[in-house]
């Protein structure tokens, strides 16, 4: 169970990084 939650947190962290990067690019383009 600990392994699953750790993996989920890693996936969520990567997703959050992608979202932040996407909004940064959009904000830079406009």
Secondary structure, 3 states (H helix, E strand, C coil): CHHHHHHHHHHHHHHHHHHHHHHHHHHHHC
